[in-house]
């Protein structure tokens, strides 16, 4: 029991009675238990104005739901449910960590960050030319499961797009390193947020690449599709990558220095041993005494 306030009248006490979720008690049972307890332990309490009612946790705002979730009242308790355009990253505690899968699409300066959990950073950072690609598939029908990267619908649709577009773009560009990944889906009818790029020095400019992607997507996925491309001008190095490289370089240098020291010591030891082996024993004769 937690006291939440004390007021005049003579003294009016407000309190919250908190139980574990697995405890199944009706409101009337709780009220009877409280009143019986007050009768035996708190003389002077006016039981006629003593009442117990279910608290509306959602209305009071005493919940732990994500800002991207809805608080749903269930009697004296509540549950949290991620809103339609968000997926639940922590299903064990529903509605407390709701993310928009397309948020990563706007994090172009954090693509290589080790904190970026929703983009395949190692893949993207290995490419010299990286682009953001949005494809509007107007004839496709959106399924709410596409919000969830862990769903079968997400896996099937993203795989279909990649296996359809990538091999054809490699042939069009004569660039075997071209690749792409799906970031997320949004309504309208189906809007696909993707990252794509290639490693080589292909001279294809951004407009020509967009046209090639538009033609490929229209021809093989949706004739009414609209593709929009934007080059990512600079990819930041992931936090911590710099010191990792510096540590490796320093380790190599120290290793070389240690190797040189060992070689010098061995060389010195060998020379000394050689000097001992070639020393001369001078015999004293009558002439050199």
C-alpha positions as CSV (number, residue, x, y, z in Angstrom):
1,X,0.0,0.0,0.0
2,X,1.3,3.4,-1.0
3,X,-0.1,6.6,0.5
4,X,-0.6,9.2,-2.2
5,X,-1.9,12.2,-0.3
6,X,-3.3,13.6,3.0
7,X,-6.1,16.2,3.0
8,X,-8.3,18.1,5.5
9,X,-11.6,16.8,6.5
10,X,-10.7,15.9,9.4
11,X,-7.9,13.8,7.7
12,X,-8.6,12.2,4.4
13,X,-5.9,9.7,3.2
14,X,-5.6,8.6,-0.4
15,X,-3.6,5.5,-1.2
16,X,-2.8,3.0,-3.9
17,X,-3.0,-0.7,-3.2
18,X,-0.6,-2.5,-5.6
19,X,-0.6,-6.2,-6.2
20,X,1.2,-8.5,-8.5
21,X,-0.4,-9.2,-11.8
22,X,-0.9,-12.9,-11.0
23,X,-3.0,-12.0,-8.0
24,X,-6.6,-12.3,-9.1
25,X,-8.9,-10.2,-6.8
26,X,-12.1,-8.4,-7.6
27,X,-12.6,-4.8,-6.6
28,X,-15.3,-5.8,-4.0
29,X,-12.9,-8.4,-2.5
30,X,-10.2,-5.8,-2.1
31,X,-12.6,-3.2,-0.6
32,X,-14.0,-5.7,1.9
33,X,-10.4,-6.7,2.9
34,X,-9.4,-3.1,3.4
35,X,-12.5,-2.2,5.4
36,X,-12.1,-5.2,7.7
37,X,-8.4,-4.3,8.2
38,X,-9.3,-0.7,9.1
39,X,-12.0,-1.9,11.6
40,X,-9.5,-3.8,13.6
41,X,-6.5,-1.6,13.4
42,X,-7.5,2.1,12.8
43,X,-10.0,3.4,15.3
44,X,-11.9,6.5,14.3
45,X,-12.0,5.8,10.6
46,X,-15.3,6.7,9.0
47,X,-16.0,3.5,7.1
48,X,-19.1,5.1,5.4
49,X,-16.8,7.2,3.2
50,X,-14.1,4.7,2.8
51,X,-14.1,3.4,-0.8
52,X,-11.9,1.4,-3.1
53,X,-12.0,1.8,-6.9
54,X,-10.0,0.7,-9.8
55,X,-7.2,3.1,-10.8
56,X,-7.0,4.3,-14.4
57,X,-3.3,4.0,-14.9
58,X,-3.5,5.1,-18.5
59,X,-5.3,8.3,-17.6
60,X,-3.0,9.1,-14.7
61,X,0.1,8.5,-16.9
62,X,1.7,6.2,-14.4
63,X,2.6,3.6,-17.1
64,X,5.8,2.6,-18.8
65,X,4.4,2.5,-22.4
66,X,6.6,3.8,-25.2
67,X,5.6,7.2,-26.7
68,X,5.0,5.2,-29.8
69,X,2.5,2.9,-28.0
70,X,-1.0,3.0,-26.8
71,X,-1.9,2.4,-23.2
72,X,-4.9,0.1,-22.9
73,X,-6.8,-0.1,-19.6
74,X,-7.7,-3.6,-18.4
75,X,-9.6,-3.2,-15.1
76,X,-7.1,-2.0,-12.5
77,X,-4.2,-3.0,-14.7
78,X,-3.1,-2.0,-18.2
79,X,-1.2,-3.2,-21.3
80,X,0.9,-1.4,-23.8
81,X,0.5,-1.9,-27.6
82,X,2.8,-0.5,-30.3
83,X,1.0,1.8,-32.7
84,X,0.3,0.7,-36.3
85,X,3.4,2.1,-37.9
86,X,5.8,0.7,-35.3
87,X,7.1,-2.7,-34.3
88,X,7.9,-4.1,-30.9
89,X,11.6,-4.5,-30.2
90,X,10.9,-6.1,-26.8
91,X,7.9,-8.4,-27.0
92,X,8.6,-9.8,-23.5
93,X,7.5,-6.4,-22.1
94,X,5.0,-5.4,-24.8
95,X,4.7,-1.8,-25.9
96,X,7.7,-0.5,-24.0
97,X,10.2,-0.2,-27.0
98,X,8.4,0.6,-30.2
99,X,10.4,1.5,-33.2
100,X,9.7,2.7,-36.7
101,X,11.8,0.5,-39.0
102,X,12.3,3.3,-41.5
103,X,13.9,5.6,-38.9
104,X,17.3,4.3,-39.9
105,X,16.7,5.7,-43.4
106,X,17.3,9.2,-42.1
107,X,20.4,8.3,-40.2
108,X,22.8,8.7,-43.1
109,X,25.5,10.2,-40.8
110,X,25.3,7.3,-38.5
111,X,25.3,4.4,-41.0
112,X,28.6,3.0,-39.8
113,X,28.0,3.6,-36.1
114,X,28.3,0.6,-33.9
115,X,25.1,1.8,-32.1
116,X,23.1,1.5,-35.3
117,X,21.2,-1.7,-34.9
118,X,18.8,-1.6,-37.8
119,X,21.3,-1.3,-40.8
120,X,23.9,-3.8,-41.9
121,X,26.7,-1.4,-41.2
122,X,29.6,-3.7,-42.1
123,X,28.1,-4.2,-45.6
124,X,27.3,-0.5,-46.2
125,X,30.7,0.7,-44.9
126,X,32.5,-1.6,-47.3
127,X,31.0,0.2,-50.3
128,X,32.6,3.3,-51.9
129,X,29.4,4.6,-53.5
130,X,26.3,4.5,-51.3
131,X,22.8,5.7,-52.0
132,X,19.4,6.0,-50.3
133,X,16.7,4.5,-52.5
134,X,12.9,4.9,-52.0
135,X,10.6,2.8,-54.2
136,X,6.9,3.5,-54.2
137,X,5.1,0.4,-55.3
138,X,1.7,1.8,-56.0
139,X,0.0,-1.4,-57.2
140,X,1.1,-3.4,-54.1
141,X,-1.2,-3.9,-51.1
142,X,0.3,-3.1,-47.8
143,X,0.2,-5.6,-44.9
144,X,0.8,-4.4,-41.4
145,X,3.2,-7.3,-40.9
146,X,5.6,-5.4,-43.1
147,X,6.3,-3.1,-40.1
148,X,7.9,-6.0,-38.3
149,X,11.4,-7.0,-39.6
150,X,11.0,-10.3,-37.8
151,X,7.8,-11.3,-39.7
152,X,7.6,-13.7,-42.6
153,X,6.0,-11.0,-44.7
154,X,8.9,-8.7,-44.2
155,X,11.5,-11.4,-45.0
156,X,9.6,-12.6,-48.1
157,X,9.0,-9.2,-49.6
158,X,12.5,-7.9,-48.9
159,X,14.1,-11.0,-50.4
160,X,11.8,-10.8,-53.5
161,X,12.9,-7.2,-54.1
162,X,16.6,-7.8,-53.6
163,X,16.8,-11.0,-55.7
164,X,14.8,-9.3,-58.5
165,X,16.7,-6.0,-58.6
166,X,20.3,-6.8,-57.7
167,X,21.3,-9.3,-60.4
168,X,19.7,-7.1,-63.2
169,X,21.4,-3.9,-61.9
170,X,24.7,-5.7,-61.9
171,X,24.3,-6.6,-65.6
172,X,23.0,-3.1,-66.5
173,X,25.9,-1.4,-64.8
174,X,28.5,-4.1,-65.6
175,X,29.3,-3.7,-61.9
176,X,29.4,-7.1,-60.0
177,X,29.8,-5.3,-56.6
178,X,26.4,-3.6,-56.8
179,X,24.2,-4.6,-53.9
180,X,21.3,-3.4,-51.8
181,X,19.4,-3.9,-48.5
182,X,15.9,-3.1,-47.3
183,X,15.7,-0.7,-44.4
184,X,11.9,-0.8,-43.9
185,X,8.4,-0.5,-45.3
186,X,5.7,2.1,-45.0
187,X,2.2,2.6,-46.2
188,X,1.4,4.3,-49.5
189,X,0.6,1.7,-51.1
190,X,3.9,0.0,-50.2
191,X,6.8,2.4,-49.8
192,X,10.2,0.6,-49.6
193,X,13.2,2.3,-48.0
194,X,16.5,0.8,-49.2
195,X,20.2,1.4,-49.3
196,X,22.2,0.5,-52.3
197,X,25.7,1.0,-53.7
198,X,28.7,-0.4,-55.4
199,X,32.4,-0.6,-54.9
200,X,33.9,0.0,-58.3
201,X,34.7,3.3,-60.1
202,X,31.7,3.1,-62.4
203,X,31.2,6.5,-63.9
204,X,27.4,6.3,-63.9
205,X,26.0,9.5,-62.4
206,X,23.2,9.7,-59.9
207,X,20.5,10.5,-62.5
208,X,21.5,7.7,-64.8
209,X,21.6,5.2,-61.8
210,X,18.1,6.4,-60.7
211,X,16.8,5.9,-64.3
212,X,18.3,2.4,-64.4
213,X,16.7,1.5,-61.0
214,X,13.4,3.0,-62.1
215,X,13.3,0.9,-65.3
216,X,14.3,-2.3,-63.5
217,X,11.7,-1.9,-60.7
218,X,8.9,-0.9,-63.1
219,X,9.7,-3.7,-65.5
220,X,10.0,-6.5,-62.9
221,X,8.1,-5.5,-59.8
222,X,5.5,-2.8,-60.4
223,X,4.9,-1.0,-63.7
224,X,3.5,2.1,-61.8
225,X,6.5,2.2,-59.4
226,X,8.4,5.5,-58.7
227,X,12.1,5.3,-57.6
228,X,13.9,8.1,-56.0
229,X,17.7,8.0,-55.4
230,X,19.9,10.2,-53.2
231,X,23.7,9.8,-52.9
232,X,25.1,9.7,-49.4
233,X,28.0,12.2,-49.7
234,X,30.0,11.1,-46.7
235,X,29.9,8.0,-44.5
236,X,31.0,8.6,-41.0
237,X,33.3,6.1,-39.3
238,X,31.7,4.3,-36.5
239,X,32.5,5.6,-33.0
240,X,35.4,3.6,-31.7
241,X,36.7,2.5,-35.1
242,X,39.4,5.2,-35.1
243,X,41.0,4.1,-31.8
244,X,40.7,0.5,-32.9
245,X,42.8,1.2,-36.0
246,X,45.3,3.3,-33.9
247,X,45.6,0.4,-31.5
248,X,46.4,-2.0,-34.3
249,X,49.0,0.3,-35.8
250,X,50.6,0.9,-32.5
251,X,50.7,-2.9,-31.8
252,X,52.4,-3.5,-35.1
253,X,55.0,-0.8,-34.4
254,X,55.7,-2.1,-31.0
255,X,56.0,-5.6,-32.4
256,X,58.6,-4.4,-35.0
257,X,60.6,-2.6,-32.3
258,X,60.6,-5.7,-30.1
259,X,61.7,-7.8,-33.1
260,X,64.6,-5.4,-33.8
261,X,65.7,-5.4,-30.1
262,X,65.7,-9.2,-30.1
263,X,67.7,-9.3,-33.3
264,X,70.3,-6.9,-31.8
265,X,70.6,-8.8,-28.6
266,X,71.1,-12.1,-30.5
267,X,73.7,-10.5,-32.7
268,X,75.6,-9.1,-29.8
269,X,75.5,-12.4,-28.0
270,X,76.8,-14.2,-31.1
271,X,79.7,-11.7,-31.5
272,X,80.8,-12.0,-27.9
273,X,80.7,-15.8,-28.2
274,X,82.8,-15.6,-31.4
275,X,85.3,-13.3,-29.7
276,X,85.8,-15.9,-27.0
277,X,86.3,-18.7,-29.5
278,X,89.0,-16.8,-31.5
279,X,91.0,-15.4,-28.5
280,X,94.7,-16.3,-28.5
281,X,96.7,-17.9,-25.7
282,X,100.0,-16.1,-25.5
283,X,102.9,-18.1,-24.2
284,X,105.6,-16.3,-22.3
285,X,109.1,-17.0,-23.7
286,X,112.4,-15.7,-22.8
287,X,112.1,-12.9,-25.5
288,X,108.8,-11.5,-24.3
289,X,109.2,-11.5,-20.6
